[in-house]
Amino acid sequence: MGKRHQKDCDGMYHINGKKYEELKGSRAKVYHGTAYKTTGGLTKDKLEMNKHGRIVSKRKAATAKREKRLEKAGYKPTKGEFVIMRKSMKKKKSSKKSKSASTCKRPRS
């Protein structure tokens, strides 16, 4: 086991020449420099802010970006259109219209 970090006489943790109020804290505290690391062991250099303003793990965000989950599920951008739709969605919409037109309500006997 490694050496445990101790508070100095000023009540702060001194680690690698930097001062921290807390040893462990939330991702926001770590990102803003108030705490040294999260309970999961993530330090500031392992965290980043994503496009939605959420503080996330750099490694996990990179693997998710490489995974391309939406494209594998069938959501592909079509040329000349702004929206991303599943390839099978267009077929479903047209089949629903024709199906509803063909079925008519019959009176119950």
Backbone torsions as a table, in degrees:
resi	resn	phi	psi	omega
1	MET	NA	147.6	180.0
2	GLY	-81.4	172.8	179.6
3	LYS	-72.0	136.4	-179.2
4	ARG	-82.2	139.9	179.5
5	HIS	-75.5	135.7	-179.6
6	GLN	-115.4	152.0	174.8
7	LYS	-73.8	143.9	177.0
8	ASP	-85.7	177.9	-178.2
9	CYS	-65.4	-20.4	177.4
10	ASP	-84.8	1.3	177.5
11	GLY	84.3	11.8	-179.8
12	MET	-115.9	155.9	174.1
13	TYR	-89.5	128.0	178.7
14	HIS	-106.8	108.7	-177.4
15	ILE	-130.1	124.0	179.5
16	ASN	50.4	41.5	177.3
17	GLY	77.7	10.3	178.3
18	LYS	-120.9	153.7	-179.6
19	LYS	-105.5	138.4	177.9
20	TYR	-133.3	137.9	177.5
21	GLU	-70.6	-38.8	-178.3
22	GLU	-126.2	151.4	177.5
23	LEU	-81.0	-46.7	178.6
24	LYS	-120.2	142.7	180.0
25	GLY	-161.4	-173.5	179.6
26	SER	-71.8	170.0	178.9
27	ARG	-61.1	-37.7	-179.9
28	ALA	-64.7	-42.9	179.3
29	LYS	-63.5	-40.2	179.2
30	VAL	-67.9	-44.2	-178.2
31	TYR	-62.0	-37.7	-178.4
32	HIS	-89.0	-2.1	174.0
33	GLY	89.4	10.6	178.7
34	THR	-79.6	-38.8	179.8
35	ALA	-115.5	156.7	-177.7
36	TYR	-78.9	-45.2	-178.2
37	LYS	-150.6	164.7	176.5
38	THR	-84.0	171.5	178.5
39	THR	-65.7	-24.3	176.6
40	GLY	-82.7	-5.6	176.6
41	GLY	95.1	10.4	179.1
42	LEU	-81.2	128.9	175.4
43	THR	-100.4	176.4	-174.7
44	LYS	-59.3	-36.4	-178.3
45	ASP	-69.6	-14.1	179.3
46	LYS	-100.0	3.8	-179.0
47	LEU	-115.4	151.8	175.1
48	GLU	-148.7	161.7	177.1
49	MET	-97.9	129.0	-179.9
50	ASN	-86.3	-178.3	-174.3
51	LYS	-68.4	-17.1	177.8
52	HIS	-91.6	0.7	179.3
53	GLY	85.5	15.8	179.4
54	ARG	-97.2	142.3	179.0
55	ILE	-87.6	118.0	-174.9
56	VAL	-128.9	164.6	176.9
57	SER	-72.0	133.4	-180.0
58	LYS	-61.7	-44.7	-176.1
59	ARG	-65.7	-44.2	-178.5
60	LYS	-67.1	-38.1	178.3
61	ALA	-65.1	-38.4	-179.7
62	ALA	-67.9	-40.8	179.6
63	THR	-68.1	-37.5	178.7
64	ALA	-66.1	-36.5	179.1
65	LYS	-66.6	-39.7	179.6
66	ARG	-71.2	-26.3	-175.2
67	GLU	-68.1	-35.6	-179.6
68	LYS	52.9	56.4	-174.9
69	ARG	-62.9	-38.5	-179.3
70	LEU	-65.4	-41.6	179.6
71	GLU	-64.9	-38.4	178.9
72	LYS	-67.5	-28.9	178.9
73	ALA	-79.6	-7.3	176.1
74	GLY	109.7	1.4	179.0
75	TYR	-88.1	102.9	-179.0
76	LYS	-123.2	140.0	177.9
77	PRO	-70.6	131.6	178.9
78	THR	-95.2	143.8	-175.3
79	LYS	-66.3	132.7	177.6
80	GLY	85.7	-2.3	179.5
81	GLU	-120.8	151.1	-177.0
82	PHE	-86.1	-33.6	-173.7
83	VAL	-81.8	154.2	173.9
84	ILE	-105.5	116.3	-179.4
85	MET	-125.5	156.2	174.2
86	ARG	-68.3	147.7	-178.1
87	LYS	-65.0	-32.4	-177.2
88	SER	-81.8	-11.6	-176.6
89	MET	-65.0	-39.2	-178.4
90	LYS	-63.3	-40.0	179.1
91	LYS	-65.6	-41.1	-178.8
92	LYS	-63.3	-42.2	-178.7
93	LYS	-61.7	-43.9	-178.7
94	SER	-69.7	-35.7	-179.7
95	SER	-71.0	-32.6	178.3
96	LYS	-65.3	-41.4	-179.5
97	LYS	-62.6	-46.2	-177.8
98	SER	-69.6	-33.9	-178.9
99	LYS	-68.3	-43.9	-178.5
100	SER	-66.9	-32.2	-179.8
101	ALA	-74.0	-33.8	-176.0
102	SER	-77.3	-32.6	-179.2
103	THR	-85.4	130.4	176.9
104	CYS	-121.2	153.3	-177.6
105	LYS	-80.3	131.4	178.1
106	ARG	-105.4	143.5	177.9
107	PRO	-69.2	140.3	179.8
108	ARG	-77.1	143.8	-179.8
109	SER	-106.6	NA	NA
